[in-house]
Amino acid sequence: MMPRLSITLSFLTVLLLLSCGRSTEEGPLPGDGTVQVYPAVERVKAARRVRIPIINNSDSGEPSAVNILWEQFADGQGVASGEARLDIPTKRTGLLRLQLSPSGGVYENHLLLTFLRPDGTVITRRSVELETPSRYTPAEIGFDPMTLILSIRPAVLHPSGQPDPRRAAEEVITTEDRRAGGEEKYYTKTRYRFDDGSSLVFEMEYALSPTRLHVEYAITPETQPAGQTRFGVSVRPHGLRGIRYVGPGPQGADPTFGLWPYEGGLQAVRCVLLELWEGTLRVDGPEYLESGSAPDEVLLLGGASAPFTGSLNFTIK
């Protein structure tokens, strides 16, 4: 049984900044209107041969000839490319069948699909991740997930300026630990009361197995936040020496989906790679990435609805 934890956090990270960011999807391109042809999935299992369902949502009433340029990327490097053509009836789904290079990346693998009109102009670009298993377990590289778990804090972003951490009084409402399905699980519910009279409730449950750490959390403001507010969590991984991410180029300068070094600021992401001394920790689940007030603090952010629920999956690469 995993020892019970008493997670008492003396600070809640509250960042005040302008609401910005962009989707990790690459289309439609300017002037294209509604995208009518696109992949039905965001990820498939990596293999030499893959099948990707493609949706034709147009209203033409006739089968549409869809020309597709595809590129295979492994850890940000192009390893294969080609062309394909599908005839898909309207309001139906066709299968894009590709034979890929055996060269695979350690940290991330994906396809970039460019959909073309019959005249060769671009309709849209979309990415499909090629899922690959982790190479190591945390124990094999000496990574202690408990240090990461103990660093998790709620983070709330308001749309009005500079970082402004505030003190909060904490009240632990509920704690529970149990074992289910071969995983250690722990749940905690805490209320945070701020000196301005506002408050929120933060709930977190983590499931720890030999191969991964899965965290689910919920943030429920008890005082209505002002303006557009984004919710997420703050983590401070031990031995952090660099951050990369999978998504569009830094600050939207390059819309091409890929593997990029994180350069600061609010950044749309598909996943985050935290480079530690022991290895690389991949985090799936956040929609946005932001740096915190401390050098080793990372904000993994989600949506703007309240109450907000999110989940994060941590694996060693």
SVG drawing of the C-alpha trace seen along z (x, -y; Angstrom):
<svg xmlns="http://www.w3.org/2000/svg" viewBox="-26 -44 47 50">
<polyline fill="none" stroke="black" stroke-width="0.4" points="0.0,0.0 1.4,-3.4 1.8,-5.6 -0.9,-8.1 0.0,-11.6 -1.0,-14.9 -0.7,-17.3 -0.7,-20.7 0.2,-23.4 1.1,-26.8 0.6,-28.6 -1.8,-28.5 -0.2,-29.7 -2.5,-32.4 -1.1,-33.9 -2.5,-37.1 -1.9,-37.2 -3.6,-38.0 -5.7,-35.2 -4.1,-33.9 -2.9,-30.7 -4.0,-28.7 -5.3,-25.3 -2.8,-22.5 -4.8,-21.7 -3.3,-23.2 -6.3,-24.1 -8.2,-25.5 -5.8,-27.8 -6.9,-31.5 -9.8,-31.9 -10.6,-28.2 -13.8,-28.4 -15.1,-25.2 -12.8,-22.2 -14.7,-19.4 -12.1,-16.6 -10.0,-15.6 -8.8,-12.6 -11.4,-11.2 -8.7,-10.4 -5.8,-12.3 -3.7,-9.2 -3.2,-5.6 -0.8,-2.9 2.6,-3.0 3.2,-0.2 4.9,0.4 1.4,0.3 -1.3,-2.1 -4.9,-2.8 -6.3,-6.3 -10.0,-7.0 -10.6,-10.2 -14.0,-11.9 -15.5,-13.6 -18.1,-16.0 -18.8,-18.0 -22.3,-18.5 -21.4,-18.0 -23.5,-14.8 -20.7,-13.1 -17.6,-11.1 -14.7,-13.5 -11.2,-12.8 -9.0,-13.6 -5.3,-14.1 -3.1,-13.8 0.6,-14.6 1.9,-12.8 5.1,-13.2 6.4,-10.9 8.3,-12.5 10.3,-10.9 11.5,-13.2 11.0,-16.2 13.0,-14.8 11.4,-13.8 11.9,-10.1 9.5,-9.3 6.9,-11.0 4.6,-10.2 1.3,-10.9 -2.1,-9.2 -5.5,-9.6 -8.8,-8.6 -12.3,-8.6 -14.7,-9.1 -18.5,-9.5 -19.9,-12.6 -20.8,-12.2 -18.8,-9.0 -15.4,-7.8 -12.6,-6.3 -9.4,-4.6 -6.0,-6.1 -3.5,-3.1 0.2,-4.0 3.4,-1.9 5.7,-3.8 9.4,-3.8 10.6,-1.6 12.6,-4.5 10.9,-5.6 11.5,-8.4 12.1,-7.8 10.0,-10.7 7.3,-11.3 6.2,-10.1 3.6,-11.7 2.2,-12.1 1.6,-15.4 -1.2,-15.2 -1.8,-17.9 -5.1,-17.7 -5.3,-19.2 -8.0,-20.3 -8.0,-18.9 -6.2,-22.1 -3.4,-21.5 -4.3,-24.3 -4.2,-23.4 -7.4,-22.7 -5.9,-22.0 -3.1,-20.3 -3.7,-17.9 -1.4,-15.8 -1.9,-12.3 0.2,-11.0 1.8,-7.5 1.6,-6.1 4.7,-4.3 5.3,-2.5 7.6,-3.8 11.1,-2.4 11.5,-2.4 9.6,-2.2 10.2,-4.9 12.0,-2.4 14.5,-1.4 15.8,-5.0 15.6,-5.8 12.7,-8.3 10.6,-8.8 7.1,-9.7 6.2,-10.7 8.4,-13.8 6.3,-14.9 3.0,-14.1 3.9,-16.2 4.7,-19.2 1.3,-19.3 -0.7,-22.4 -3.8,-24.0 -3.1,-27.0 -5.6,-29.6 -4.9,-32.1 -6.8,-35.4 -6.7,-37.7 -5.2,-40.8 -1.4,-41.1 1.7,-39.8 2.2,-36.7 0.9,-37.4 1.1,-34.4 -1.2,-34.9 -1.3,-33.3 -4.1,-31.0 -5.3,-29.3 -5.8,-25.6 -8.4,-23.2 -8.1,-19.5 -11.6,-18.2 -11.2,-14.6 -8.3,-12.1 -8.6,-8.5 -6.1,-5.9 -6.9,-2.5 -5.6,0.1 -7.6,1.0 -6.7,2.8 -3.0,3.2 -2.6,-0.6 -2.2,-2.5 -4.8,-5.3 -5.0,-8.3 -7.6,-11.0 -7.6,-14.4 -10.0,-17.3 -8.8,-20.7 -10.4,-24.2 -8.2,-27.3 -9.3,-30.6 -7.6,-33.8 -7.1,-37.0 -9.4,-38.8 -12.3,-36.6 -12.4,-34.3 -12.1,-30.5 -12.0,-27.4 -12.0,-23.6 -9.2,-21.5 -9.8,-17.7 -7.0,-15.4 -6.8,-11.6 -3.7,-9.9 -3.2,-6.3 0.3,-5.0 1.4,-1.8 4.9,-0.4 4.7,-2.1 2.8,-5.4 1.4,-8.0 -2.2,-9.2 -3.7,-12.3 -7.2,-13.5 -8.2,-16.8 -11.1,-19.2 -11.1,-22.9 -14.4,-24.4 -14.4,-28.1 -16.6,-29.0 -16.4,-32.7 -17.2,-33.5 -13.9,-34.4 -13.7,-37.7 -13.1,-37.6 -11.8,-34.7 -10.0,-32.3 -8.0,-29.3 -7.4,-26.4 -4.8,-23.7 -2.0,-22.5 1.5,-23.5 4.2,-20.9 7.9,-21.2 9.7,-18.1 13.0,-17.4 16.1,-17.8 14.3,-19.7 16.9,-20.7 14.8,-21.5 11.3,-21.5 10.1,-20.5 6.6,-20.1 4.7,-18.6 2.4,-21.1 2.5,-24.2 5.7,-26.3 6.6,-28.7 4.0,-31.4 2.3,-30.5 5.1,-31.7 5.1,-28.4 1.8,-26.6 3.5,-23.3 3.0,-20.6 6.2,-19.3 8.6,-18.8 9.9,-22.2 11.9,-23.6 9.8,-25.6 10.7,-29.3 8.4,-30.7 4.9,-32.2 1.5,-30.6 1.9,-27.9 -0.7,-25.5 0.5,-21.9 -0.4,-18.3 2.0,-16.9 4.9,-18.2 8.4,-16.6 10.0,-17.4 13.8,-16.7 15.0,-15.5 18.4,-14.3 17.1,-10.7 15.3,-10.7 12.5,-12.4 9.0,-12.6 6.2,-12.8 3.0,-14.5 -0.2,-13.9 -3.4,-15.9 -2.6,-19.6 -3.9,-22.0 -1.5,-24.8 2.0,-25.1 3.2,-28.1 6.2,-28.8 5.7,-29.4 7.1,-32.0 10.0,-29.7 12.7,-28.4 11.6,-24.8 7.8,-25.4 5.8,-24.3 2.1,-25.1 0.0,-22.4 -3.2,-24.1 -6.6,-23.2 -9.9,-24.9 -11.7,-28.0 -15.0,-26.5 -15.8,-26.4 -15.9,-24.0 -13.0,-22.5 -11.9,-18.9 -8.7,-17.7 -6.4,-14.7 -2.7,-14.2 -0.8,-11.0 2.9,-10.9 5.2,-8.3 9.0,-7.8 10.6,-8.0"/>
</svg>
